[in-house]
Amino acid sequence: PVSTSSCAAAAAALPRYELPRYDACIECSGFASSTRGALAAARSGGTVVCVGLRDRTMRLPMMDANVREVDVRGIFRYANAYATAVALIASRRVDVAPLVTHRYELAQLVDAFEHARTGRDGAIKVMFNV
């Protein structure tokens, strides 16, 4: 049997991560879990931009966002911007290749996510070769 004291000891042994806080977070997936993550990652007085929404309603920790005075703004998924972005990339006026800073094989999944999480070596966009 597992005792509550052994569970508490195991939980106490887990590493504690100090999450970074950012001036601005841009959430583009539209999922509530990602939006909650963006709200948690924003510094007090920071801004979260929601680029489109997946569902009509979301359960979000708005009390925490309000207390920390996080500004939440919305924009609906690239309205009137997609064609312009594609044209800029196609004409090579905008080079997006430098945004992909690191590549990993799929077998290195954990290392890749840790690299992206920490931003080590200037990581911007960490991609997988599949």
CORQUI-V969673 format. One record per pair of residues at least 12 apart in sequence whose ideal C-beta (glycine too) atoms are under 10 Angstrom apart, sorted by sequence separation. I is the first residue (numbers start at 0). GAP is how many residues later the second one is. If there is no record, write none. Layout:
I;GAP
I;GAP
//
This chain:
24;12
25;12
26;12
37;12
47;12
59;12
103;12
113;12
24;13
34;13
101;13
112;13
23;14
24;14
26;14
100;14
101;14
111;14
24;15
26;15
34;15
100;15
110;15
111;15
21;16
24;16
33;16
111;16
23;17
24;17
47;17
18;18
23;18
24;18
34;18
100;18
101;18
20;19
21;19
22;19
23;19
34;19
45;19
101;19
108;19
20;20
21;20
22;20
29;20
33;20
100;20
101;20
107;20
18;21
19;21
20;21
21;21
24;21
25;21
26;21
27;21
28;21
29;21
31;21
38;21
39;21
43;21
52;21
100;21
101;21
106;21
107;21
18;22
20;22
22;22
23;22
24;22
25;22
26;22
27;22
28;22
29;22
30;22
31;22
35;22
37;22
38;22
45;22
47;22
48;22
49;22
50;22
51;22
100;22
101;22
102;22
103;22
105;22
19;23
20;23
22;23
23;23
24;23
25;23
26;23
27;23
28;23
29;23
30;23
31;23
34;23
35;23
38;23
41;23
43;23
44;23
45;23
46;23
47;23
48;23
49;23
50;23
51;23
52;23
53;23
100;23
101;23
102;23
103;23
104;23
105;23
20;24
21;24
22;24
23;24
24;24
25;24
26;24
27;24
28;24
29;24
30;24
34;24
35;24
39;24
43;24
44;24
45;24
46;24
47;24
48;24
49;24
50;24
51;24
52;24
99;24
100;24
101;24
102;24
103;24
104;24
105;24
20;25
21;25
23;25
24;25
25;25
26;25
28;25
29;25
31;25
32;25
34;25
35;25
38;25
39;25
42;25
43;25
44;25
45;25
46;25
47;25
48;25
49;25
50;25
51;25
98;25
99;25
100;25
101;25
102;25
103;25
104;25
21;26
26;26
31;26
32;26
34;26
38;26
41;26
42;26
43;26
44;26
46;26
47;26
48;26
49;26
50;26
51;26
97;26
98;26
99;26
100;26
102;26
30;27
31;27
37;27
41;27
42;27
49;27
50;27
51;27
97;27
99;27
29;28
31;28
35;28
39;28
41;28
50;28
98;28
35;29
38;29
40;29
41;29
95;29
39;30
41;30
50;30
38;31
37;32
38;33
37;34
34;37
24;45
26;45
20;47
23;47
24;47
25;47
26;47
27;47
29;47
23;49
25;49
27;49
27;50
19;97
18;98
19;98
19;99
16;100
//
